[in-house]
Amino acid sequence: MNDNTPSAKKIKKELIVHDDIRIDNYYWLNDKNDTNVINYLNDENNFTQKTLKNTEDLQEILFDEMKSRIKEDDMSVPYFFNEYWYIKRFEKGKDYPIYTRKHKSLNNDEEILLDVNKLASKHAYYNVGSISVSPNNRILAYSFDTLSRRLYSIKFFDLKTKKHFKETIKNTTGSITWANDNKTIFYSKKEDKTLRVNKIYRHQLNSDVKNDKLIFEEKDEQFSTGIYKTKTQEYLIIASRSTLTSEMRFLNANTPNEEFQLFTKREKNHEYSINHFDNNFYILTNSENSKNFRVMRCSVKDTSISSWEEIIPHRKEILIEDIELFDEYFVIVEREKGLMKFRIKKWKTNDEFYLPFEGETYNASLGINLDFNSKQLRYNFTSLTNPSSIIEFDMSKKSKNILKIQEVVDENFKSSNYESKRVWANSHDGTKIPISIVKRKETIYGENTPLLLYGYGSYGITIDPYFSSTRLSLLDRGFVFAIAHVRGSEYLGRNWYENGKLLKKKNTFLDFISSAKYLISEQYTSSRHLYAMGGSAGGLLMGAVINMEPELFNGVIAAVPFVDVMTTMLDESIPLTTLEYDEWGNPNDLEYYNYMLSYSPYDNISNLNYPNLLITTGLHDSQVQYWEPAKWIAKLRDYNKSKNYLLLHTNMDTGHGGASGRFNALKEIAMEYAFLIGLEQKLF
């Protein structure tokens, strides 16, 4: 480090809870309207840029090669809905998509619905939340965000006259749901401070937004809400959810001015979702200790829980993640031993079979399946070595047709040049932790082999093995890439999630550490060449791990990291706080306070030899506020005993999701990769 290292001033602030005093010298950084805060963030950016100056050529090379692999004039696989084929395409040299449609036949003329490149031309950031066409195919509704705060405005465009309607609905979530009368739409809004989605409104097209009617308000601070339309287009569904509990309301989409009817009232720890088909609702539920979920059915005339009949029973070792309904077939998406499986049943005969998948490092998910009468199941498939594919499987003939394979524009790229596998590490309590690994075939495992270990492990979100064309820039330079499927995800079912949250959260961190130590002990790499990466809650994982094992990794990337756990979870005005008590615990309860305090990255910084660290954030982040990483690095500098680099990069134009556009986002990835490669090659 040098004399140009940024230094944040210290202003002592005492934070007192449960008679416990915490001292936060950098609390003042939470005011981005303070010019001193902006100046400090700019100082950090300048320091990072100067530190990485010798990697600028490498960053440019990485950016160019990652960009060159992307097919610039690409287009989505068309899907058919309500007389039209819908297509999203990209033009060469342009960052943003163009949404189009063709009437009845793909041979007919293209109609441009929305050219996002034109809309984004005057903005540093621009993101389309959703687009939705009215049932009569006449009116386009679309939402957009220009600040990366995930607050979207909604506009309406007449596709016949090519003119916008006069109204704009501001500060919405971006979701748009049409009723069947072609003039009523429903949308959701967030609380001003917490950004919790708590209100559903009804709007009449071509009317003053001030007259929009509030039709539902979610008053429980641990719940958020939203609205959608069933696949049959017959019902509107209002869904209220907390981390562990659900509640649904429904209304016939032909009568949007009537009152929504409660499906079944919320009960703590009961999660459910509903699908409609043929005068019945199909319910995916974890009721009555069905932790891994089961499928039930009830009549639309009686939705009380006592009327539900079981269709697919609960199984202890198999998690049901999703279902898809067709006229003749019923598809159940299952996860067994970490691997996705599609179970296909025929309604009339009850015959069933599994769609075959091969390997242990793949991911499969349902695609767009809007036609009930179709015998074709559209799904997505990818693996660590194979680019993503969109496939149609004929459920009657049991044959598949690959509609599209992600094109990697590189004449030297071949999937056969890479190999992947899954291994299992023993964690601190003897639990076996799966790790998915990929490398070039000629890369030799050993103590000098650079390896990047990725982790997340929260909210039951599973980071499945997937292909990344940008990742090739690491693999082709001799890096190994691995994903530690730690507890806190649902990789091995619901219990896997429950054993990595609340008062068992430390299992997530210890699983990651055990995975890293396994890779070292089995001579895949060594600490001198081992790197770690995680974002958001995965950034919390990074922060906790480097406090527990500061010398285990040579370098760590923490993207938009959630690291000031105590201060954030004690402030109910901060976005997401009250929604997440069921994930982390409520620190107003002394037991949870003590446990969370014992791992909170910011609170557990001490005099240690911290690894090289690159932290990234966005000034307008609404999920993990910028001040968490800003405070974190300032405090780390106070205590760090190593001579390693501690770097913070704040994107002053964006939020939690990073830069918008296909190519701008690659610049940040290029910087992250240059940081890793630069450490390996001692470029700075």
N, C-alpha and C positions, 0 to 999 in steps of 0.2 A: 504494500500500500504506500501512498505518498501523501505529501502535504496538501494535495488538491482534493483529498477525500472529503466529501460533504459532511458537515456536522450540523445537526439540528440543535437549536437552542433548547434548553431544559426549563420547563415551567412546572414546578411541582404541583401535582393534584392528588389529593387523597380520595380514594374511593372506599367507602365503608359499607360493608354488608355483613350481617351476622357477627357484628363486633370484630370483624377482621378488616384490617387496613391494608389496602394495596396502594402503592405509590406509582403513578403513571406520569412520567416526565414529558411525555409526548402526546398527551391528550389534546393539546391545542391544534394538532394537525388535522382535526376533523372538520375544520371550517375552510372549505375551498373558496369562500369569498374573501378570505384573508390573503392579501398579496404576498405575505411572508410564506404562506403555505405553497402558493404557486411558484414562488421563487425557489423554495427548497426542492420541489419536484423537478423543476427545470435544472437545478444544480445537479441533482441525481442523474437526470437524463444526460446531461453534458459529461458527467464523470463516466457513465457507462459507455457513452460513445467514444470518449478518449481512451478508455481502457481497452475497448475492443477495436481500436483503430487499425491495428495490424491484421484484423480479420475482415476489413471492409471489402477487400478484393474477393475473399472467400465468400462473404455474404452475397456479393453480386453473382458469383459463379453459382452458388447454391440456388439463389432466386431464379436465375435464368434456366438452370437445368430442371428445377421443379415446375416452373411455368411451361417449359418446352414439352413436358410429359403430358400436359393437359390438352386434350383435343379442343381447340378454341372454337371451332364451328360445330359444337356438339348439340345434341337434342335428346330429349327424354323419349322413352317408349310411349307412343300415343295410347291413351285410354278413352273408352267410349262411355258417354253418359248423356242421357236425355237428348238424343239426336245428334250429338256433336262428338267429334274426336278432339281431345285436348292435348296440346303439345307445349312443352317449355323448351326453348332452344337458345343457344348462345351464338353470337357472331364473332368472327375472328377479331382480336384486338379489343374486345369490349368486356367490361367487368361484370355486367349484370344481365339477367335473363330477359327474354322476350316471351311473353305468354300469348299463345295463339290457339285457334280452333279451326276445324274444318267440318262443314255440315255433311253428315251421313257417310260420306266416302272420303278416304284419304287422298283420292284423286281430285277432289274439288279444291277450289281456291282457298288459300289461307286467309284468315281474318285475324288481324293483330288485336288482341285484347288490351295488352299493356306492354309498352317498351320501357323497362325500368332504367335503361341507360339514359333516356331523355329526362326522366323524372329525377335521376340522381346527379345530373350534370352540375347542379349548382350547390351540391352539398358535400361536405367532407365525409359524412356518413349517411347512408341511406339503406333502409331495409324494408322490404315488403313483408308484412306479417301474414296476410292471407288475401286471396281473391275468391270471390263467390259470385256466380251468375244466378239471376233470378230464375224460378222454375219455368217461366215462359221464354227464357233465353234472351230477354231484351235488355236487362239492366245489369251492368257490372258493378259490384261493390268491391273496393279494395282498401287495405289499410297499410300505413307506412309510418316508419319511425326515422327521424333525422338526428336524434341525439344519442342513440344507443342506451336509452334509459328504459326501453321496453314499454314506452307509452306511445300508443299508435293513434293516428288520426284516420278516420274513415271517410272516403269520398264515394260518390255514385256517378256512373257514366252511362249515358244512353247509347247503346251500341248501334242504334239505327240512325239517330240524328248526329251522333259523334259529339255530343255536348255534355258537359258536366252539369249535374244538378246543383242548385245553389247552396245546399247545406254541407257542412263539414262537421263531423262528430269528433271532438278532440279528447285526448287523454283516456283512450280505451285500451283494452288488452290486445286489440287487433283481431279478435275472433269475430266472425260475421255469420249469422244463421238466419236464413230466409224462412218465413212462413210460406204456405202454399198459395197465398192470395196475390203474390208478386208485388206487394206494396208494404209489407210489414217485415222489419228485420229486428233481430234481437242481438244485443251486444253486452259486454261486461266492462266494468270499470274498477279501478283500484282506489283504496284509501290514499289520501294525499301524502301522508307521512310514511306509513308502513309499506305502502304499495301492495297490501294484501288485496286480492281480488274478492270483493265483498258485495257487489251490486250487479243485478241484471236489469237492463232497460229494454223497453219496446219503442221503436221508432217507426213513424209512418213516413214513407217516401214523399219527398217534396213538401215537407212541413218543417216548422221551426224546431230546432233541437231542444229549445227551452221547454217545449211541451211534451218531451219524451216522458213516458210513464215508468216509474220504478216499479217493477213487478216482483222482485225478490231481493231481499237483503240478508246476507249471512252475518249475523251479529256475534257469533261465537268467534273469538279472536284466534282460536286454534284451527279454524276452518277457512278454506277459500272455496270459490264457486265458479261455475262456468256453464255454458249452454251449448248443446249440439243437437243434431237431427239424426234420427235412426237411419240405417241403410235402406229401409223400406220407404223413406221419405214421409212416413205417416205420422211420426211423433216427434215432438220437441222434448228434450230431456234437460232438466236443470240438475247438475251434479254438484253436491257439496262434499268436500273431502278434507280430512286432516291426515296426518301421517298414518294413522291406524284405523280410521273410521270413515264411513261413507253414508250419504243419504241422497236419494234421487226423488225428483218430481217429474211428472210427465203431462203432456197436453197434446191433443190432436192438432196436427199442423194445419188443418183446414179451418180451425176456429181459434186463431191466435189471440183474440180479445177475451177469451174465457179464462178461468182460473186454473192454474196448474194443480194437479192432484198428487198428494204424497204417495210414493211407491211403498216404502216401508221405513219407519222412523229409525233414526240413528241410535245405535247402541255401541258403546265404547268397545273398540277392538273388532268390530264387525265391518269388514270391507266388502263391497260388492259393486258390480257394474251390470248394466242391462243392455240386451239386444232385443229387437223386435222381429218377429216373423210369423205370419199366418195365424193371427189372432192370439198369439202367445208372446210373452216375454221370456227370454232366456237369461238366466242370472249366473254370473261367475261370482262365487261367494266363498268366504272362509268361515261361515257360521258353524256353530257347534264343534269347535276345535278342529275344523278342517284347515289346518295351517297352510297346506299347499293347494288349497282351493278345490272346489268341486263345481259341477254345473247343474243347475236346477231350472225348472220351468213352471210358469203359472199363466193363467188366463189373463187377458187384458182387463177382464171384468172384475177380477178379484186378485189383487197383488199382495194381500196380507201374507206374512211369512208362514202362517199356518197352512196356506194353500199351496206352497211350493212342493213340487215333486222332484225327486232326484233323477237326473239323466246320466251324469258321469260322476261316479263316486270319488271321494278323496282317497289318495294313496300316499303313504308315508314317505316314499322315496322319490316321488315324481311331482314336480311343480307344474300346475296348469297356468300358463302365462296369458293365453288369449284364445278366442274362438272365432270362427268365421262360418256364417250360415249361407247355405245355398238351397235351392229348391229340392234337389235330390241328395245333397251331401252335407255333412257336418264335419268341419275341420277343427281339431283341438291341437293347439300349440303347447307342447310339453317340453320340460327340461329335466333330463335324467343324467345324473353324474356330470353335470355341467354342460351337457350337450343338448342342442335343440333337436326336437323331433316333431314331425307333423303326423298326427293320427287322423285318418280319414274314415268316416263311417257313412254308410248309405242308410237313409232314413227308413225305407220300406223293408229292407231285408236285414238290417242291423249288421251286415257284413262290414268288416273293417280291416285296414292294413296301414302300414307305416310307409310314408314316402322315404325312399332310401337316401341316406347321406353317408359319406365316407370320411374317415379321419377323426382327429381329436382337436384340431385347432381351426374350427370354422364357426361361422355364424349364419343362421337362417332366420328370416322374418317374413311376415305376410306382406304382400304388395297391395296394389289397388285392386280390389275385387268388388265392383259396384253392381254387377249383374247377377241377380239371384238365379236366373235360369241357366247360367253358364255351367259347363262341365270343366271349365279351365280354371285351375287355381294359379293365380299369379303370385310369385314369391321372390324374395331377394336372397342371394347366396354370396358369401365371400369367405375367404380364409386368409391366413397370414401370408400365403404365397400366391393366392389367386385373386385377381381383380374382381370386383363385385359384378354379379350377373343378375339380370332380371329374367326369370324363367316362368313359362307356363306349363303346368302339369295337367294332362288330361286324366281326370279322375276315373273316367269310364274305361279308357284304353290303357291306363297306367304307363303312359309315355310322356316324355317331356320335350319341350321346344325352347331353346335358348333364344330369347328375343333380343337381348343386348348384353354384351360384355364390355365393361369399362375399358376404354381404349387407352393404353399407355403409349404415348407417342415417343417411342424410343426404339430404334431398330435393334439395339443391343439387348432389349428386355425380353426375357423368357421366364415364365414361371418355374421352369425346370432348373433354372440357375440357383433357386433358393430351396431351402428345406426347413421344415418346422416340426416341432414335437411338443409333447406335454410331459412334464415331470412333476414330482410331488415332494415337497419339503416338509420336514417335521417342525411344527411350531413349538412354542414354549411348553404347551400342555399336552403335547403328543398328537395334536390334530394335524392331519396331513393337508397341506396347502398346495393346490394345483398352480403350476406356472406354465404358461404358453410361451414358446421360444421360437424365434425365426432368425436365420442368417443366410448368407451366401454359402453355397456348398463348399467352396474352397477355403472359407474362413475356418481357421483351426482354433478350437477352444484352448485356453491356456491362461497363465497368470498375466500375460501381456495383452490379452484380448479385451478391447473396450466393450462394455456391455451397458446398455441403458435399460433400467428396470422401471416399469410404469405401474402406478397404483392409484386406486380411488377408494372404494370400500365404504360407501355411505348410502343411506336412503333406500337400500335394496337395489340400487342401480348396478347392473352388471356390465363391466367392460369386456365384451366378448372379443375373441380374436377376429381381427378384420384386416383387410389389405389397405395399404396406404402408399400411393405413388410418391408422396414426399419422403416417406421413410426410406425409400430406396437410396436416397442421398447419403444416409448413414450406413445402410447395409453394404452399399457398394464401396464404402471406405473402410470396410473391415469391422464395423460395429455389429454386435449381436443385440437384438431387441427382445425384451421379455415383458410379459404382463403377469403380475402376481395377483391371483384371484382371491384376495383376502376376505376374511369375514367382514360383514357389513354390506356386502352385495348379496344377490340371491343366486350366485353361480351354482351352489349345491343345495338350493331350496330355501324355504322360508326360515328354517332354523339357522342357516348360514348367516342370514341377515340379523336375526334376533340375537345371535351370539357376538355381534359386532356393533352394538348400539347401547345407548344409555349407560348402565353401570358395568357393561361388558365392552365398552368402546376400545379399551386398551388392547383387546385382542387384535383389532385391525392393525395397530402399530407393530405389535409383536409378531404378527403373521408376516408383515412386510420385512421386518428385520430378519426373521428366520429364513425367509425366502432369499434375501441377499446373502446371508451367511451360508446357506446351502449352495448357492451358485459359486461361492468362493471355495468352500470345502471340497466341492466336486470338480474344482479346477476349470470352471467355465471362464473365470476371470480372477481378479484380485482387487483388493480395496483401492489400489493405486489407479485402477482402470475401470472401476465400477461407478456408475452414475444413476441417479434416481430422478423421476419426474412425476408430478401430479398437479392437478388444477382444481381450484375451488375447494370442495371438501377434500380433494386429493392434495391440495396445498396444505391443509391442516395435517394430513398424514405426513407430508414432507417436514413440516415444522416440528411435529412431535418426534419424528424419527431422529432428526439431527440433534435434538436435545438428549435423547436417550442413547444414541450411538453416533456421536459427532464425527468420529474418524472412520466410519464404515464406508463412506463414499468419498470419491475424489471431487465430485461436483454434483449439484442438485439444482433442478429447475422447478420453481414453484410459481405456477400461473394463477393469477387472481386468487391468492390463497386466503382461506378463512383461518386466521391465526390468533385473533384477539377474542377468543371464545368467551371469556368471562364478561368483558365489557359489553360485547354485542348481545349476548343472551340475557343480560340484565337490563337492557334498554328496549322496552317494548315499543318504542317509536321507530326503531330501525326495521327496515324491510325484512320480512321472513321470520323475525324472532319468535313471535308467539306461535307461529305455524310449526315451529321445530322443537317444541318442548318434548314431543314424543320421540324425537330422534336423539337429542342430546341430554334431555332432562331440563327441568326448571330450576335454575340456580337459586331461586327464592326459597327452595327447600334445601336445608343445610346439608343433607346427605349428598344431593346432586352438586351443590356448590363445592363441597370438598373434593368430590371425585373429578369434576370438570377442571377445578383449579389445579389438580395434580398432573394434568396433561396439557393444559392450554399452552400452546407454543410461546406466546408472548410473555406469559407469566412465569415460564420456567427457563427462560434464558439465564445462563450462568457462565462462569469463567471457564470456557471450553475451547478446544481447538476446532472451530467450525469449518466445514468444508467450503470449497468454492461454491458460490450461490448466485444464481440469477433469478430475480423476482420480477414478474411482470404484472401490470394492473392497468385499469382504464379509469380515467378521471370520472367518467359518468356511470361507473358500475353501480347498478341498483341492487345487486345481490350480495356481493362482498365489497363493501365500500373501500375506496382507494386508500383511506387512512389506515386500514389494518396493515397492509404490506409496508406503507410508509413508516408507521410507528415501529413495525417489526425490525426493519433494517436499521433504523436509527438506534434502537436499543441493542441490536446484535453488535453494532460497532463499539458500543460501550464495554461489552464483555468479551468479545472474541479475542482469543489468545494466539490464533494462528496468523500467518501472513497471507492467507488465501483471499481471493477477491470476493467482496460482497457487493453485488450490483442490483440496482433497481431501475427498471424501465417502465415509465408511465406513458401510455398512449393518451395524449391530451384530448383526443377527439372521440374516443370510443368508451364502451362499457364492458360488461361481463363477457360478451361473445367476441371481443376483439374487433379488428377492422372489418368493414363490409366489402363486398365485391370478391370475385374469384381470386384476384391476383394480389390485392393489397395485403390480404391475410398471410400470403406466402412470405412477405418481407419479415414478419415477426417470427415465423418458423425458421427462416434462413438465419436470423440473428441467434435463435436458440441453438440451432445445429452448429453454427459457427462457434458459439461458446463451448460446446462439447468437444468439437474437433480441435478448436484452439487450445483447450486444456491438454488434449492428447498430444498435440504437435508442439506444445509450448510456444504458441504464437504471441502470447501476451503475459 
